[in-house]
Amino acid sequence: MKNASEKLKNCYESVAGKITVTPGIGIVLGSGLGGYADRMDVRTEIRYEDIEGFPVSTVKGHNGRYLFGTLNGREVVMMQGRVHYYEGYEMSDVVLPVRLMGMMGVKAVVLTNAAGGMNPAHHPGILMMITDHIASFVPSPLRGPNIDELGLRFPDMSHVYDPALQEKIRQAAKDLDLHLYEGVYLQHPGPNFETPAEIRAYRSLGADAVGMSTACEAVALNHMGVKVCGISCITNLCAGMNKKPLTHEEVQETADLVAESFQGLLTKLVSVI
C-alpha cells in the first residue's frame, strides 16, 4: 500500500494546477446538502474519479467532487460528497480529501452531516452544533507513521471544534432566528445502524447524536492546525427510541426537508468566518 504521505502529495500535485481560486474556507457537504453548491459561483470542478489514487464515494446522494469558487464574496472549496470508513477504505484514505483541503491553503473547515438523535430533548429536523465528539469506536486517522509536515505525533484534542467558530455559529443562528441545539457527536463505524443497546451505551458516555463520518475528519484537520466547526442535521431518532425501522431513505428525506434552513445558516456563517 502506498505510503499515506506519498499518496497525499501525489493527489495534491495532480490538482494544484487546476485550482483557480485560493480557498480560505472549506465546506464538507453531508447528506441532503448536496444542492447547496447551487448557491456558489463555481469557477472550477474537479471530480474525485479524475484524481489518480483518490477515494471515490459509493453512497447514493454523494456526488463526489470538489467545487472551487466564491460564496458571499469569500473564496471557498466545497466537497460535494465524502467517503466513509464503512465503504472499505483505510482511514487514511477517508480523511485524504479534507487533508487535501488543508494543503490547498484552507484555514477553516465547516463539517456537516446527517445524524441520528439520541438526546430525548432532540427530534428529527433540528440542527445541532457539534461541541465535541467521541471517536473511540473507529480507528484514528493518525494511526501509522506520522506525517511530520502536517503536524505533531501526539496532537492535543482539547478543542477540536474551534470555540471562536462555535460562537460565530451561535450568532449566525441568532441572526436568522433559528433555534440551534448543541451537543456531542459520536462516530459509529457503520454501515449498519446502531442497536438499542449500543445507543443506551453511547448515551451513557455523554453522546447526543451519532453518525458514520465527521469525527475522523475533524481529528485529521486538527492535526494539521486547520480550524474546524461542525453542524449535524438530526434526521431520525435512534434505535430503541422509535418503533419504526431505521432506513437511509428516511435520513435522506428529513435532510432534504431541513435543507433550506441548513443552507441559510451555512451562508450566514461563511460571511463571518
N, C-alpha and C positions, 0 to 999 in steps of 0.2 A: 504494500500500500504506500502510495506516495506520501512523503512527509507533509504534515498539515501546513507547515510554514511555506514549503516549496509550492504546494498547491495554491495557497492563498496568493502568493506572489505572482504565479503564472496567471491566475484569474484576473488580478489587478492589471497586469501588463496587457492582457487581451482587451480590456475595456477602457483603459486610461485614455487612449487616443480618440475614443468615441464620445467622451463626455464634453458637452458644450457649455455647461454651467459649472460653477464652483459651489456645490450644495453645502450649506451650513447646517441644515436641518434634514433629518431622515424620518420617514414615517413608514411603519410596517402596517399594512392594511390586513386585518384579520377577516374572518368570515362575516359576510354581509356588508363589508365596507369597500368592496372592490370598485363599486361605482363612484366612490369619492374622487377617483382620478379624473372624472369629467370636470371637476372644478378647477383643475390645474391647467395652466398654459404650458402644454407639453412641448419641449424642444427636441428631445431625443428619447427613443425607446430602445432598450436592449433586452432581448428575450433571454431567459436563463439558458434555454437549449442551445443558444448561439455562443455561449461561453464554454470553451473546452474544459471538461472536468468539473463543471458546476452542477450541484444537485438540482434536480427538477421536481417540482411538486406533482404528486399523483392524485391529489384530492380535488374533487369536483368543487368549483367555485373559486379556486385559486389559479389565476391566470398564468402566473409565473413570468414576471418581467420587472425590470427597473424602468421607472419613468423619471426623466430629468426635466425640470422646468421651473416656473415661478408660480407662487401661490401667495396672494395678499402682498405682493411685492417682494417676497422672500424667495431666495433660490433654494429649491427643495429636490430631494430624491425620494421617490416612493418605491416601496416594494409591494407590488400588486400580487400578493400570494407569497406564502412561505413554505418551507419544507419542515417536516416533523420527524421526531425520533422514531415514532411508530411505523414510518414508511420503510424502515430498514436501513437508514443511513447511520453512519458513525456520527457521534455527537459533534465532532469537529466539522463535519460537513453540514450539520443542521445550523450551526452558528456562522458558517463561512459567509453567507450573504450579508449579515449585519457587520461582521468584521470587515468585509469589503467596503461597506459604507464608511466605516471609520477610516480606512485607508484613503478614501476619496476626499477626506477633509471634514466630514460631518462632525459637528461638535455636540449635538444633542439629538437624541432619537426618541420618538414617540412610538411606543409599542402598543398595539391594540389587539384585542382578541374577543372571541365569544366564549363565555364560561358558564358553568353550572353554579347555581347559588345554593349554599348550604347554611347560610345565616337565616334564621327564622324571620328576621326583620326584612329580608330581601324578597323580591318577587320578579318573575320574568318581565323583561322590558326596561329594567333600571340600568343606569350606568354606575360603575364602581371604579374609583381611582385606586390604583394599587399603591399601598403604602409600604408593603414589604412582601416577601414571598418565602415559600418553603419549597426547596428544590432537591430535597434529600432522597426522593424516590426515583430520580433519573441520574445518569452519570454526569459528573461535572464536565463542562466543555473545556476545562483547563487540564483535564487528565492527560498524562503523557508528557513528553518533553516540553518544557516551557518555551514559548516563542518570545524570547527576551526583548525583541524590538517592539513588541506590543505592550508588555507590562511585566510586573513582578511575578516571581514564582508563587508567592503566598499573598495575594492581594486582600486588603481589608474589604469586608462587605457590610459594614455597619450602616451605610446609607446607599444602598444600591439604587434606590429611586430618589433622585435628587430633591432635597427639601425645597429649594427655591423654585424648581419646576412644579412641584406639588402645589405650592402657594399660587402659582400662576394659573394652574388648572382650576383651583378653587375660585379664583377671582373671575376667570372666564365663565365658569358655570353661573356664578352670581350675576354677572352682567347679562347673561342670557335668561335669567330667572329659571334656571334648570336645576332641579334637585339632584345633587351628586352624592352618592354613597361613597364610603371609604372602607378599605379592608385589606386583608392579607390573601394573596393568591397562592394556590398550591398547584404545582405541575405534576400531573399523573402521567405515567408512561403511555397509556393507550395501546391500541386503538379502541379497545373495549371501554364502555362506560364503567364507572365505579360501582361496587356492590354497596348495599346499605351498611354493611359492617365497616367497609372502608370509609364511607362518609362519616359514620359516627367517630371513627378513629381520627380522621382528618379534622373534624370539628373540635375534638378534644385537644388537638395540637394548636388550635387557635386560627385555623383557616376559615375564611368566609366564602371563598369561591375556588373552583377547581377547573382546570383545563389541561390541554395537552401541548402547550407551547409556552413561549414568552420568558419564563424564568431563566432558562438556559441562555437565551439571547441577552437578557439583562446582565447576567454574570459575565459573559464574554465582552460586552461593551464596557462594563465597569472596569474590567481588567485592562482595557485599552485607555481608560481615562475619559471615555465619552459619557456625557451626562445622559441619564435615562429617566423617562417617566412612562407610566403605563395606565391604560384605561381598559376595563373589561365591560362588555355588554353582557349582562346576566340574561341568558336566553331560556333557561329552564331551571326547575328545582331538581335537586339531585335525587338519586335513588333512595327510596325509603321515605321521601318527603312528598311523593306524588304517586298516585295509583297508576298513572299511565306509563307504559314502557317508554324509555328514552330512545329518541331517534335523531339522526343527523338532520333529517328534514325539518324537525321541529326547531332545532338550533338555527338552521338557515332562515326559516320563516320568521322567527322572532327577531333575528338580527336585521332582516330586511325591514321589518316594521319600525325599528328604532333608528334606522339608518339616518333619517333626516336630522334628528336631534344630535346624534353622534357626530355627524358631519359638521353640523353647526358649531359644536364645541371644538372640534379639531381646527376648523378655520379660524375661530377666535383665538385659539391657543397659538397657532402658527404666527399670528400677528404680534404676539408679545414675547415669544421666546427670544 
